[in-house]
């Protein structure tokens, strides 16, 4: 039987939970029904997994959480601090850190502020994941619970490593990059296991501790759905990480060449998300290269190349969005449209600069 792990994400700033009249509160340590939210999260998973890791964003929290868990006689939990990545934080880094910290085959990620996640639902998610690298709950309107996922550790670690190296902080990029995804309808079999959907009560503001209500949404997506866009492009992901290392070392011309090569390969595969990321970073690297050039004419020519790469990135993001819309995945389409808009805007800025 494959080994399981739970990765509890507890490194956020909890800005919405704070009050101007009070000192900052660590939301994970706020009590509900006599126990901190963090303790609820651990106890909800402890009989279902072989490993439990709590990921925090600084060393102080390691000490606080260790004391709290000991006070509540909670054992068998490891606390780890985020991998340090220059100019990057957020849930993607926390997930990457968690995946690096465990040895299990399949991992459940969950935030510490979902204290009522039912063990029956967790077990269902693990059993349902099957061959999909990612299994994620989906609401009827297509919104996803992007911090509550079952991940196949080995393949998703490749994805998270690559996204981290490219400074992409959002956890939904893991879903977009996995290519094979199982979307678990929250109002389908999950609701049969948890009729009141208490599993998806999220504590964002103090009032949520009293109301304990999940989000209420309308929509037509009531069955589990599968996305299958091919295999994870492991070879190309290695190239993207190599290119990001070249960027860190200041070798922008070489990096742009590798990113362009990846773009070519991904476009032939019609793997639009990774093709778009490759082209976007080709453009960014080329722009950085222009600052190393002493000849204005050469620099101007490279700016044109950067703009063209960003336009190609925008095209790939648009193709990704179109595909997700056709397949009824509106949340992923929305994210792709946002990335498309950024690339279009940056390309327009470069065009305006050229005219001045």
N, C-alpha and C positions, 0 to 999 in steps of 0.2 A: 504494500500500500504506500502511495506517495506521501511524503511528509508535508505538513502544513505549517504555516507561520501566520501570525497576525502582526501587522505593522501599524502601530497607533501613532497618528500624526498630531503632535502637540507643540508646535513651534510658532503658532500665529500670535499676532499682536492683540487680537480680540478688540479692535477699535470700536465696533458697534456696541460692545457690551459695557463700555466704560461710561462713567457718569462724571460730569464736570465737578460735582460736589464731593467726590470721593477719590481716594488714592487709587492708582491703577490696580486692577484685580486680575490675577491669572485665572482665566475662565476654567481651565482644567481642574482647578482646586476649589471652585465654587461647589457648594453642597446641594444635592437634590436627594430627598428622601433619606437624609442622614449620612450620605456618603458623597465624596467629591466625584465630579463627573469622570475624572481619570480612573477612579476605582471601579465605577460602573462599567466603563469601556473594557477594562481588563477582565473583570468577572464575567462579562458577556461572552468572551471568547475563550477563556482559559480551559474549558473542558473539550474544546473542539480542535485545538491546534497543538503542535509539538514545541513551538517557539513563540514567545511574545517579545517584541521589541517596541519600546516607546522612543520616538525620535523627537528631540527638542532642538532649539536653535541656539542655545548658549549653555555654558558650563554651570551657571547659577541654578538653572532649572534642574539639572541633573541632581544636585544636592537636595533641592526642595522636594522633588518628586520622590526621591529615594526615601526621605523621611516620612512623607505622607503614606507611601505604600507600606512601609514598615509599621506605621501606626495602625493601619487597617489590616495588618497581618497578611498582606498580599505578597506572595513569593513567586519565584520562577519567571521574573520579568527582568529584561536587560534594558538599561537606559543608554542611549547613544546620542551624540550631538551631531548636527548636520555636517556633512563633508564640506570643507571650505573651498568654495569656488568663487573666484574674483567676480565681483559685481553681480552675483546671482544668489537669490534666496527663494523662499516660497515652497509650495507643495511639491513641485517637481524635484527639487533638491532633497526634500524630506523622503520622498518615495525612493529616490535613487539611493540615499543613505540606508534606508531600511532594507532594500534589496541586497545591498552589499554586506549587510550585517547578519543575514540569516543564511541557512543552508537548505532550507525547505524547497520542495519542488514547486509548490503553489502558495501564494501569499495573499491574504486579505488585507487591504488597506482600509483604515477607518479613522475618522477624526475623533478626538477625545470629547467633542461636544455633541455626540449623538449617543446619549446614555441609555437609550431604550432599544437599541438594536437587538432583536430577538435571536437567540441561539438557533431556533428553527429556520430563520431566514438565512443566517450565516451558513448553516449546513446545506441548505438548498443551493446557495450560490456556489459553494465548493463543488457540490455534486453536479451541478448543471454546466460548469465551465467546460468540461470535456477537453477537446483539442484546441479551443480558442485561447490565444495568448491573453485575451482580456475579456472578462465578463463584467458588465456594469448595469446597475438598475436604471430603468427608463420610465419616466412619467408619460401619461397619455398624450401630452403635447410635444413629446420628443425631448424634453429637458432630461439631462443625465445627472446622476449622483456621482460626480467625477472624483470624489475622494473615497468612495466606497466601491472598491473593485476587487475582483479576484484576478491575480496576475500570475502567469507562468513565469517563474523567476528568471530562468536563464535567458529567454528571448527578450523579455521586457527590460532586463538589466542592460542589454545591448542598446535598446531604444533610449532608455533613460540616460545612460552614459553619453550617448550621442547628443541628445537634446540639451543636456547640461553643458557639454563642451561648447555648444553653439549658443549658449546663454538664452535658452527658451524656458521660462519659469512655470508655464501652465501645465497642470496635470492632464487636461484634455488632449494635449499634444500626444500623450502616450496612446490614447484611443485612436487618434488620427494616424499615428505612425505604425500601429500594430497590424493594420490591413485586414486581419481576421478578428472580428469582434462579435461577441454574443450580447445582445441587448435584452435584459430580463425585465419583462413588463411588471411594474409595481402593482398594477391593478389586475394582474392575472393570477398566476400561482402564488406569488408573494402575498397577495391580499388574503388568499385562502389560509395561509399560515399565520398571518397577522392582520385580522379583520379591521382593526382600527388604524393600521399602518403606523403604530407607535415607533417602529424601527426607524422611521424617517423624520422623527422629531429632532430638529436641530436647534440648539440653544445659541441664538445670535444676540439677543438682547435680554435683560433681566426679566422682562415680562414673560418670556418663553418658559421660564422655570415654573410659572404658575399655570399657564395655558396648556402647555404640553400638547400642541397641535401640529401635525404635519402640514406641509403646504397643500393647498387645495387648488387643483388645476383641472381644466377641461381638455378634452382631446379624444382622438379616435384610435390611438395606438394601444391596443389592449392585449396583443399577443407577443410572445418572444420573437425577436428578429435576429437574423444573422447577416453580417457583412463579411464578404470574402473577396478581397482584392488581390489575392496572391500571397506568396511567401515573403517574410521579412527579408529585405535585401541586405543580408549580413555583410557581404563583401563591400558594398557601397557605404554602409554605415562605418566600417573601419576606415575607408578613405575620407569620409567626412570628419572623423575624429583626427586623422592625420592632418587634414587641412586646417582644422581649428588650432592644432599645435603650431603649425607654421605661422598662423596669425599671431599667436601669443609670442612667438619668437621674432616677430617683425618681418617675416618673409612673405610680404603681401602678394607679390607677383606669383610666386610659386603656389601660394594658397589659392589664388584666383584660378590658376590653371587646373588645380585638382577639383575645385568646386565646379568649374565648367565641365570637366570630364564626367563628374557625377551627374550633373544636369543632363548631359547627353544620354547617359546610360538609363537614368530614371525616366526620361521622356520616351525613350524607345519602349520601355516597359509599361508606359502610361501609369506610372506610380506617381500621381500628381503631387501629393503632399511632399514627398521627399524630393521630387524634381523642383518644386517651388522653393523649398528650403535651400537646395543647392544653388539655384540661380540667385536667390536673395543674397546669400553669402558671397557668391561670386561678385555681385555688384558692390557689396560693402567692402570686400577686400580690394577690389580695383580702385575704389575711392581712396582708401588708405594708401594705396601704392602711389597715387598721383601726388601725394604730399612729399614723397621721396624723390620726385623728379624735378630737376633744375630747369629743364627746357619747357617754357610755357606751352609751346605747340604740342609737345608730346603729352603733357598733362591734360590739355584740352581734349586730345584724341581719346585718352583713357577715360575721361569723364563720359564721353559718348558711349564707350563700351560698357561702363557701369550702368548708365541709364538703360541701355538695351537689355542688360542682364536683369535689371529690376522689372522691366516690362515683360520679359519672359517669365519671371517669377509670378507677376500678377496674372498672366495668362494661365499658368498652372494652378494657382489658387482658385481662379474662376472655374476651371475645369473640375477641380476637386469639389467646389461648392455645387456646381451643376449636378454632378454625380450623386452627391448626398441628398440633394433635393429630389431627384428622380427616385431615389430609394427610400424616401420618407425619413431622413435623418436631419431634421431642421436645425438642431443645435450644432452639429458638426458643420453644416452649411454656413451657419451664421459665423462661426469662428473662421472659416476659410474666407468668407467675404470680408471680414475685418482685416485679415492679412493682405488680401488683394488690395483693399483700399489704402493700406499703408504703403505698399510698393508703388501703387499708382501715384500717390501723393509725393513720395520721395522722388520718383522719376520726373514728375512735373516741376518740382523744385529745381532739379538739375537742369531741366530745359530752360527755365526762366533765368537761372544763373548764366547759362551759355549766351543768352541774348543780351545780357547787360554789357 
